[in-house]
Amino acid sequence: MKIALAQLNYHVGNFESNTNKIIQHIREAKQNGADLVVFAELCVCGYPARDFLEFNEFITLCDEAAKTIATECHDIACIIGLPTPNNNPEGKDLNNSAYFIENGTVKAVVNKALLPNYDIFDEYRYFEPSTQFSCIDFKGKRIALTICEDLWNTIENPLYITRPMDTLIKQKPDVMINIAASPFAYNHDEERIEILKDNAIRYNLPLFYVNHVGAQTELIFDGGSLIFDNTGVLLDELPYFKEALTYYTLNDDASVSFEHASTIKAAHQSDIEQIHEGLILGIKDYFYKSGFKQAILGLSGGIDSAVVCALAAEALGPENVMAVLLPSRFSSDHSIKDAEDLVKNLGCKSETVAIAKITESFESALSPQFKNLPFNIAEENLQSRSRAVVLMAMCNKFGYILLNTSNKSEAAVGYGTLYGDMCGGISVIGDVFKTQVFELAREINKDREIIPENTIVKPPSAELRPDQKDTDSLPEYDILDAILYEYILNRRSSAEIIKLGFEEAVVRKVLRLVNISEHKRYQTPPILRVSPKAFGMGRRMPIVGKYLS
Amino acid sequence: MKIALAQLNYHVGNFESNTNKIIQHIREAKQNGADLVVFAELCVCGYPARDFLEFNEFITLCDEAAKTIATECHDIACIIGLPTPNNNPEGKDLNNSAYFIENGTVKAVVNKALLPNYDIFDEYRYFEPSTQFSCIDFKGKRIALTICEDLWNTIENPLYITRPMDTLIKQKPDVMINIAASPFAYNHDEERIEILKDNAIRYNLPLFYVNHVGAQTELIFDGGSLIFDNTGVLLDELPYFKEALTYYTLNDDASVSFEHASTIKAAHQSDIEQIHEGLILGIKDYFYKSGFKQAILGLSGGIDSAVVCALAAEALGPENVMAVLLPSRFSSDHSIKDAEDLVKNLGCKSETVAIAKITESFESALSPQFKNLPFNIAEENLQSRSRAVVLMAMCNKFGYILLNTSNKSEAAVGYGTLYGDMCGGISVIGDVFKTQVFELAREINKDREIIPENTIVKPPSAELRPDQKDTDSLPEYDILDAILYEYILNRRSSAEIIKLGFEEAVVRKVLRLVNISEHKRYQTPPILRVSPKAFGMGRRMPIVGKYLS
């Protein structure tokens, strides 16, 4: 049996483009002699569809798309994913389903049993878990078809009380197929390989796994679909961050063969290489899928905006990136020069709008209220907010989308101005710690100097008052990021973090800063997610709560 | 058996204050001869604790608080709610539990079975549902203790496939007790009474129901705890939006008697009266629980900011409200006068900061870029954003929290400026449609004219260009709100809404405006929730998705 795996970039709610893409790949697979072509979980509507799923019209359109797709399935079978109404009057309205379509009709329906509802996942919000499991017979082979999380209930750390394959294996299947929507995080590819390999070994079956690729607002899907033999050997791996259609033959002895050269990488990409590729895809799809072309950002001469500018130029083309220098009276000469050098290196567009007179107009308008009170955070924020207003005015006038340039360390400790540098349509590096931003700059400069060396080596500064340095108010970034990692990703208490060897006063200060910044993060743009715990939908903290640390 | 019901205002994560409050009420109930005092669901940690629940330290602190509370339970028993570790190694880490504490020790643990995971609820994110149900014997009575949603699985529309009381009833209980965390919406009190009454009738048992009161950021809990006899007659109702401790005797013939006058209202409050009280509590608790006292807002002379200002003055005291007039060249004389009249009527503080020179400084700084392009939304937004920067500067200088004054109709169609009038720490009327804002103004003026009549009767205008009226770009508010209601609350498609009799072009325009504003709403402050479907956590729409309507 010849099986085609289609790893594609869908668009949530775009039935026309998703359906066309699926049909086009069915046709191509048929031309290439495939018996079966496998698409990803919920491919018909895109993932995550969120509360679109609560609209009856949306479910009807999924059904209609499936019917259109079914008419293409002659002399080839296909597996697609879509939400379907739950036939049981008890329980939630929907199932997360896979259709096995053959001879123009739906031959079998498989419903997902294990519904992830942690981190960014909300599947139990919409779907009723399945409790019945049947294999599908096709061309003399018996297929155990499951959906994503259904294979993820590990023996060591079982998140659910059932395991669908434990039922399916009793029906003596010949092969496992798993369709997935497994979002990217820099550590996720290895975890995915490990867990799927365990399944192949445990059930002694070859395994075909098909994932999404492409970004849906903040969620990036990295592809990397996988093929294992029945001993758990990884036979092939589809490309990361790219669409692909590949073919495999499932032989009668349960072995899997294929004609193309296996694309398994000898060494996996480093975290930073993955983050780099992921962010490029994230920017590209955010603009493409929202119908915009042109990005704008404020360029300070610092490393964060430099990295975002370089990523945007790579993703959208330098001709579609407008970098705006917004010097104030505190901007240093080297900052302006560094920013100009970057613009030159990238070949992107640039403008300069000085903000000194703007902040003066605010200070003058507010002088009856502020009287002779000393310069403080109010005046610092005036600069940051004046810049944001300039950038947003340019967005409104010319149709740009503003890129947010805050990094994860800043976002964590609230080292940023709400309605100032925290503005933007999408946050590009809001899930990248400052120490990783430096690595990313080096990665971007791998082949030639794009980001000026001075931008990378100078001490970070917000330049909102004379001679300000980030380290005036924050610990060194390697210490800060290590503490943040323990608190945010590992959810350790202050006592536990102190026990790891960090200075008590520093730990308490950092955790306090994180806690009192929840209200700021609530109002920030969506953040491209590259880590297992990003700010946004995946981390839901109270705002008006009493924090412990 | 004498039962005390404690309907209290907790604070998420504030173990010290929650524990003290619980202990103080145990003591008071004991002094008044109660055998048992019942507190609300998850009262120990507050509700909703969100991802606090993912911190081990948080769960440990819950356990320690319960131990402290237990030491008070001699000669009186109590029921408290808290998260506890799931003893089963399979499934999620926690249970949503109720402790029955007697003689200083936990005599019984009940775990919640039906975990709401719709709208604002995320309980399946944290908790494993219970599948085992046992009654609790106490002083010759058998108690069927359940937690909130456990009684909410209706016969007509069953959201879950089990019903805990169907198991518990077989053990022949004498009484039902349900502890809850059931947030306010203007239609929710009637629904609650109906569903609980059905339970009393179906199981032929008296029912004691204890709810939270108080607000946790955007969620308001209205109290209104309930007592039914075994025929479903509502015997008593605790006050709405207030703390209370009341006593009942469960007699041997299963009847319930009590000494105080029943506080059931002859007629329930109107929606607007409830919204009014709910918003007052929401503002109060937002400030009190976050440790702030002083609110600031921009006063335009229009009805939205007038209503918010009046509510804030009522909630915080007029001396804690700073109203700032921010006239531009497009502000009409009557607007300034209306704003001044309101300030006078309320007795709140006020300042005037003219923004004309500020917007001119932006226009001048941007003139090399904008050249002679015509005045458009860029310049309109400059005004709104300049006002926000002034207000935020005053927040930074003086420690105010900015109140957002957008209404739900505006928020829905994106008739507001991101980083402009959409700023604020909390949105007061973001869940109140414009037509309801008018009703709210009348309600506020019930006893005397607080909001100037002219503010209520003049045609709404954003005053961002000469002679602008809201109806220049939007349909009349009664039409707009009716369409929004069908789309947002009833999730109807454009075709369905048109079929209800609305003009096709208008429906398409409104729905399109809602859809293209998702990115704006993503970055708005938390919105005090008063309806069954508010923007925020309860409505999770894709941003970069293709919308249907």
Contacts between the chains, C-beta under 8 A, distances in Angstrom:
chain1	res1	chain2	res2	distance
A	11	B	545	7.5
A	11	B	546	6.0
A	12	B	542	4.9
A	12	B	544	7.3
A	12	B	545	4.0
A	12	B	546	6.9
A	13	B	542	6.7
A	13	B	545	4.3
A	13	B	546	4.2
A	13	B	547	6.3
A	13	B	548	6.7
A	14	B	545	7.7
A	14	B	546	3.8
A	15	B	546	7.8
A	17	B	546	7.8
A	46	B	545	7.3
A	48	B	542	7.3
A	49	B	542	6.8
A	49	B	545	7.4
A	50	B	540	4.6
A	50	B	541	5.9
A	50	B	542	5.2
A	50	B	545	7.9
A	51	B	539	6.0
A	51	B	540	5.0
A	51	B	541	5.3
A	52	B	541	7.1
A	52	B	542	6.4
A	52	B	545	6.6
A	52	B	548	7.9
A	54	B	491	5.4
A	55	B	491	5.0
A	55	B	493	6.7
A	55	B	548	7.2
A	56	B	491	7.4
A	56	B	493	7.2
A	57	B	493	3.7
A	57	B	495	7.5
A	57	B	496	7.7
A	57	B	548	5.8
A	57	B	549	8.0
A	58	B	548	6.6
A	61	B	548	6.9
A	88	B	161	7.4
A	89	B	158	6.8
A	90	B	158	4.5
A	90	B	160	7.0
A	90	B	161	4.4
A	91	B	158	7.4
A	91	B	159	7.1
A	91	B	160	6.5
A	91	B	161	5.1
A	92	B	159	6.7
A	117	B	117	6.8
A	117	B	122	7.8
A	117	B	124	4.9
A	117	B	125	5.2
A	118	B	125	6.1
A	122	B	117	7.8
A	122	B	122	7.8
A	122	B	540	6.8
A	124	B	117	4.9
A	124	B	124	4.3
A	125	B	117	5.2
A	125	B	118	6.1
A	125	B	540	7.8
A	158	B	89	6.8
A	158	B	90	4.5
A	158	B	91	7.3
A	159	B	91	7.1
A	159	B	92	6.7
A	160	B	90	7.0
A	160	B	91	6.5
A	161	B	88	7.4
A	161	B	90	4.5
A	161	B	91	5.0
A	161	B	128	8.0
A	216	B	542	6.8
A	216	B	544	6.4
A	216	B	545	7.4
A	217	B	542	6.4
A	217	B	543	4.5
A	217	B	544	4.5
A	217	B	545	7.9
A	285	B	544	7.5
A	286	B	544	5.9
A	289	B	544	4.7
A	289	B	546	7.8
A	290	B	543	7.8
A	290	B	544	4.7
A	351	B	368	7.7
A	351	B	369	5.8
A	353	B	365	5.3
A	353	B	366	6.4
A	353	B	368	7.9
A	353	B	369	7.1
A	354	B	365	6.7
A	355	B	365	6.9
A	357	B	361	5.3
A	357	B	364	7.2
A	357	B	365	6.3
A	358	B	358	7.5
A	358	B	361	4.7
A	358	B	362	6.0
A	358	B	365	5.6
A	360	B	361	7.5
A	361	B	357	5.3
A	361	B	358	4.7
A	361	B	360	7.5
A	361	B	361	3.8
A	362	B	358	5.9
A	362	B	386	8.0
A	362	B	389	6.3
A	362	B	390	6.8
A	362	B	393	6.5
A	364	B	357	7.2
A	365	B	353	5.3
A	365	B	354	6.6
A	365	B	355	6.9
A	365	B	357	6.3
A	365	B	358	5.7
A	365	B	390	6.7
A	366	B	353	6.4
A	366	B	390	6.5
A	366	B	393	5.9
A	366	B	394	7.4
A	366	B	397	8.0
A	368	B	351	7.7
A	368	B	353	7.9
A	369	B	351	5.8
A	369	B	353	7.1
A	369	B	394	6.4
A	369	B	397	7.5
A	370	B	393	8.0
A	370	B	397	6.0
A	373	B	397	6.5
A	376	B	396	7.4
A	376	B	397	7.2
A	377	B	396	5.1
A	378	B	393	4.9
A	378	B	394	7.8
A	378	B	396	3.8
A	378	B	397	4.1
A	379	B	393	7.9
A	381	B	392	6.7
A	381	B	393	6.8
A	381	B	396	5.5
A	382	B	389	6.7
A	382	B	393	5.7
A	385	B	388	7.8
A	385	B	389	4.5
A	385	B	392	6.5
A	385	B	393	7.9
A	386	B	389	6.9
A	388	B	385	7.8
A	388	B	419	6.2
A	389	B	362	6.3
A	389	B	382	6.7
A	389	B	385	4.5
A	389	B	386	6.9
A	389	B	389	6.5
A	389	B	419	7.3
A	390	B	362	6.8
A	390	B	365	6.7
A	390	B	366	6.5
A	392	B	381	6.7
A	392	B	385	6.5
A	392	B	418	7.5
A	392	B	419	6.1
A	393	B	362	6.5
A	393	B	366	5.9
A	393	B	370	8.0
A	393	B	378	4.9
A	393	B	379	7.9
A	393	B	381	6.8
A	393	B	382	5.7
A	393	B	385	7.9
A	394	B	366	7.4
A	394	B	369	6.5
A	394	B	378	7.8
A	396	B	376	7.4
A	396	B	377	5.2
A	396	B	378	3.8
A	396	B	381	5.5
A	397	B	366	8.0
A	397	B	369	7.5
A	397	B	370	6.0
A	397	B	373	6.4
A	397	B	376	7.2
A	397	B	378	4.1
A	418	B	392	7.5
A	419	B	388	6.2
A	419	B	389	7.3
A	419	B	392	6.2
A	419	B	419	4.5
A	419	B	423	5.7
A	423	B	419	5.7
A	425	B	519	6.3
A	491	B	54	5.4
A	491	B	55	5.0
A	491	B	56	7.4
A	493	B	55	6.7
A	493	B	56	7.2
A	493	B	57	3.7
A	495	B	57	7.5
A	496	B	57	7.7
A	519	B	425	6.3
A	519	B	525	7.9
A	522	B	525	7.2
A	522	B	526	6.4
A	523	B	523	5.1
A	523	B	524	6.8
A	523	B	525	6.2
A	524	B	523	6.8
A	525	B	519	7.9
A	525	B	522	7.1
A	525	B	523	6.2
A	526	B	522	6.4
A	526	B	543	6.2
A	537	B	540	7.7
A	539	B	51	6.0
A	540	B	50	4.6
A	540	B	51	5.0
A	540	B	122	6.8
A	540	B	125	7.8
A	540	B	537	7.7
A	541	B	50	5.8
A	541	B	51	5.3
A	541	B	52	7.1
A	542	B	12	4.9
A	542	B	13	6.7
A	542	B	48	7.3
A	542	B	49	6.8
A	542	B	50	5.2
A	542	B	52	6.4
A	542	B	216	6.8
A	542	B	217	6.4
A	543	B	217	4.5
A	543	B	290	7.8
A	543	B	526	6.2
A	544	B	12	7.3
A	544	B	216	6.3
A	544	B	217	4.5
A	544	B	285	7.5
A	544	B	286	5.9
A	544	B	289	4.6
A	544	B	290	4.7
A	545	B	11	7.6
A	545	B	12	4.0
A	545	B	13	4.3
A	545	B	14	7.7
A	545	B	46	7.3
A	545	B	49	7.4
A	545	B	50	7.8
A	545	B	52	6.5
A	545	B	216	7.4
A	545	B	217	7.9
A	546	B	11	6.0
A	546	B	12	6.9
A	546	B	13	4.2
A	546	B	14	3.8
A	546	B	15	7.8
A	546	B	17	7.8
A	546	B	289	7.8
A	547	B	13	6.3
A	548	B	13	6.7
A	548	B	52	7.9
A	548	B	55	7.2
A	548	B	57	5.8
A	548	B	58	6.6
A	548	B	61	6.9
A	549	B	57	8.0
